[in-house]
Amino acid sequence: MSTVLVTGATGFIGRRLVPALLEAGHDVRAMTRRPDDYDGPGEAVGADVSDPDSLKPALEGVDVAIYLVHSLDDPDFERKDADAARNFSAAAAAAGVRQIVYMGGLGDDGHDLSAHLRSRREVEGLLGTDGVPVTVLRAAIVVGHGGISWELTRQLVKNLPAMVVPRWVGTRTQPIAIDDVVRYLAGVVDQDEALGRVFEIGGPEQLTYREMLQRVAMAMNGHSIPIVVVPLLTPGLSSRWLALVTDVDVTTGRNLIDSMSTEVVVKDTSIREVVPGEPLTYGEAVRRALDERAASGA
């Protein structure tokens, strides 16, 4: 088995991935900026992707590094994420890391990508600048308790008996359960056939945001909700609207909304050849997210 470093170990994906990797038999280092506060499994290591000197000891002896870092809540996130990726690429190469696994964003390169998705693409390339093979998993909305995109959906349904929404509610996407994201990430670790490849991951259904809102409304309330589309609701106004009715900040909301006008669906299912198994349906992903929230007492 391998020694695996998980960046963002306390985040939405990282805190679920660390125990899955341990269960698979790997030695796991949980990288965080505040290791003294870390109470999860694995070995806590302190490092910051914006501080190149801190990365050297964290990566020493590591076989595979899983990169789950982004600065979506920062107005200058594109520059910060690019600088961080450069730092990590150089440090990983110097440490002799065999593979970097990166969680990117789903979307067709042939279309006009949002700043958010464009940044994810840039990071994909920068992580491999110094020669370490990169495995990229591209996903759209990840459904699970605590995820930003899921929380937007849940809170909109919870807080609004009816919605006036922008045109992006008609855009198709392919949501995926957090359990499947973790399964795919763990499944590509130290797999030769995954080195240097980009995989698209998603659930079994392609849905519009409107369809997702209605399915969540049925799961939470037992009935659908009235939804009225307003064509002229701009991304800027949309993000302020989201900030009023959810706890997602304006900057994060704007970056997410900019991506919602782009159709993001899986066109390549080759991940199933490397990590076999059927992904969960949207309905099951929603049920698990709601159950986990209830169990947490949130």
Residue pairs with C-beta under 8 A, 6 or more apart in sequence:
1 24
1 25
1 26
1 27
2 26
2 27
2 63
2 64
2 98
2 189
2 190
3 26
3 27
3 28
3 29
3 61
3 62
3 63
3 64
4 21
4 26
4 27
4 28
4 29
4 62
4 63
4 64
4 65
4 66
4 189
5 28
5 29
5 31
5 45
5 58
5 59
5 62
5 64
5 65
5 66
6 14
6 17
6 18
6 21
6 28
6 29
6 30
6 31
6 42
6 66
6 68
7 14
7 31
7 47
7 49
7 65
7 66
7 67
7 68
7 69
7 88
8 14
8 31
8 67
8 68
8 69
9 15
9 17
9 18
9 30
9 31
9 32
9 38
9 40
9 42
9 44
10 30
10 32
10 38
10 40
11 68
12 142
12 144
12 146
12 147
12 148
12 178
13 68
13 103
13 142
13 178
13 181
13 182
13 185
14 30
14 66
14 68
15 40
16 144
16 178
16 182
17 66
17 68
17 182
17 185
17 186
18 28
18 30
18 40
18 41
18 42
19 40
19 41
19 42
20 182
20 183
20 185
20 186
21 28
21 42
21 186
21 189
22 28
22 41
22 42
24 186
24 189
26 189
27 43
28 41
28 42
28 43
29 42
29 43
29 44
29 45
29 58
29 62
30 38
30 40
30 41
30 42
30 43
30 44
30 45
31 45
31 46
31 47
31 58
32 38
32 44
32 45
32 46
33 46
33 47
33 48
34 46
35 44
35 45
35 46
36 44
36 46
38 44
45 57
45 58
46 54
46 58
47 54
47 55
47 57
47 58
48 54
49 55
49 69
49 84
49 85
49 87
49 88
50 80
50 83
50 84
50 87
51 87
52 87
52 90
52 91
55 87
55 88
55 91
55 92
56 91
56 94
56 95
59 65
59 91
59 92
59 94
59 95
59 97
60 95
61 95
62 92
62 95
62 97
63 97
63 98
63 99
63 190
64 97
64 98
64 99
64 100
64 101
64 189
64 190
65 88
65 92
65 97
65 99
65 100
65 101
66 100
66 101
66 102
66 103
66 185
66 189
67 85
67 88
67 100
67 101
67 102
67 103
67 127
68 103
69 81
69 84
69 88
70 77
70 81
70 119
70 120
70 123
71 77
71 80
71 81
71 84
72 116
72 148
72 251
72 252
72 255
72 256
73 249
73 251
73 252
74 80
74 251
75 251
77 116
77 119
77 255
78 115
78 118
78 119
78 122
81 119
81 122
81 123
82 119
82 122
82 123
82 126
85 122
85 123
85 126
85 127
86 126
86 129
88 100
88 127
89 100
89 126
89 127
89 128
89 129
89 130
89 132
90 129
90 130
92 100
92 127
92 130
92 132
93 130
93 131
93 132
94 130
97 132
98 132
98 133
98 190
99 132
99 133
99 134
99 135
99 189
99 190
99 194
99 195
100 127
100 128
100 132
100 133
100 134
100 135
101 134
101 135
101 136
101 137
101 185
101 188
101 189
102 123
102 124
102 127
102 134
102 135
102 136
102 137
103 137
103 139
103 181
103 185
104 120
104 121
104 123
104 124
104 136
104 137
104 138
104 139
104 198
105 116
105 117
105 120
105 121
105 138
105 139
105 140
105 259
105 264
106 138
106 139
106 140
106 174
106 200
106 201
106 202
106 264
106 265
106 266
107 113
107 117
107 138
107 259
107 262
107 264
108 262
108 263
108 264
108 267
109 121
111 262
111 263
112 262
113 121
113 262
114 255
114 258
114 259
114 261
114 262
115 255
115 258
116 255
116 256
116 258
116 259
117 259
117 262
117 264
120 138
124 134
124 136
124 198
127 134
128 134
128 196
133 195
133 196
134 196
135 188
135 191
135 194
135 195
135 196
135 197
135 199
136 197
136 198
136 199
137 181
137 184
137 185
137 188
137 199
137 201
137 271
138 198
138 199
138 200
138 201
139 176
139 181
139 200
139 201
139 202
140 173
140 174
140 175
140 176
140 202
140 264
140 265
141 149
141 150
141 153
141 173
141 175
141 176
141 212
142 149
142 150
142 175
142 176
142 177
142 178
142 181
143 149
143 150
143 175
143 176
143 177
143 178
143 203
143 282
143 285
143 286
143 289
144 150
144 177
144 178
144 179
144 181
144 285
144 288
144 289
144 292
145 178
145 289
145 290
145 292
145 293
145 296
145 298
147 178
147 289
148 248
148 252
148 256
149 256
150 289
151 246
151 247
151 248
152 242
152 246
152 248
152 253
152 256
153 212
153 213
153 216
154 216
154 220
154 289
154 290
154 293
155 245
155 246
155 247
155 248
156 163
156 213
156 242
156 245
156 246
157 213
157 216
157 217
157 220
157 221
157 225
158 220
159 245
159 246
160 225
160 245
161 225
161 226
162 225
162 226
162 227
162 228
163 213
163 225
163 226
163 227
163 228
164 228
164 230
164 233
165 210
165 227
165 228
165 229
165 230
165 233
166 229
166 230
166 231
166 233
166 234
166 235
166 238
166 257
167 229
167 231
167 233
167 261
168 209
168 238
168 257
168 260
168 261
169 208
169 209
169 210
169 213
169 227
169 229
170 208
170 209
170 210
170 229
171 208
171 209
171 260
171 261
171 262
171 263
172 206
172 207
172 208
172 263
172 264
172 265
173 206
173 207
173 208
173 209
173 212
173 260
173 263
173 264
173 265
174 202
174 203
174 205
174 206
174 207
174 264
174 265
174 266
175 202
175 203
175 205
175 207
175 212
175 282
175 285
176 201
176 202
176 203
176 279
176 285
177 203
177 279
177 280
177 284
177 285
177 288
178 285
178 289
179 280
179 285
179 288
180 201
180 203
180 279
180 280
181 201
183 275
183 277
184 199
184 201
184 271
184 275
187 274
187 275
188 194
188 199
188 271
188 274
188 275
191 274
193 273
193 274
194 274
197 270
199 268
199 270
199 271
199 274
200 266
200 267
200 268
200 269
200 271
201 266
201 271
201 279
202 265
202 266
202 279
203 279
203 280
203 281
203 282
203 285
204 278
204 279
204 281
205 281
205 282
206 265
207 215
207 282
209 260
210 227
212 282
213 225
213 227
214 224
214 225
214 227
215 282
215 283
215 286
216 286
217 223
217 224
217 225
218 224
219 283
219 286
219 287
219 290
220 290
233 241
235 254
235 257
235 258
235 261
236 254
238 253
238 254
238 257
239 250
239 251
239 253
239 254
239 257
240 250
242 248
242 250
242 253
242 257
243 249
243 250
243 253
246 253
248 256
280 288
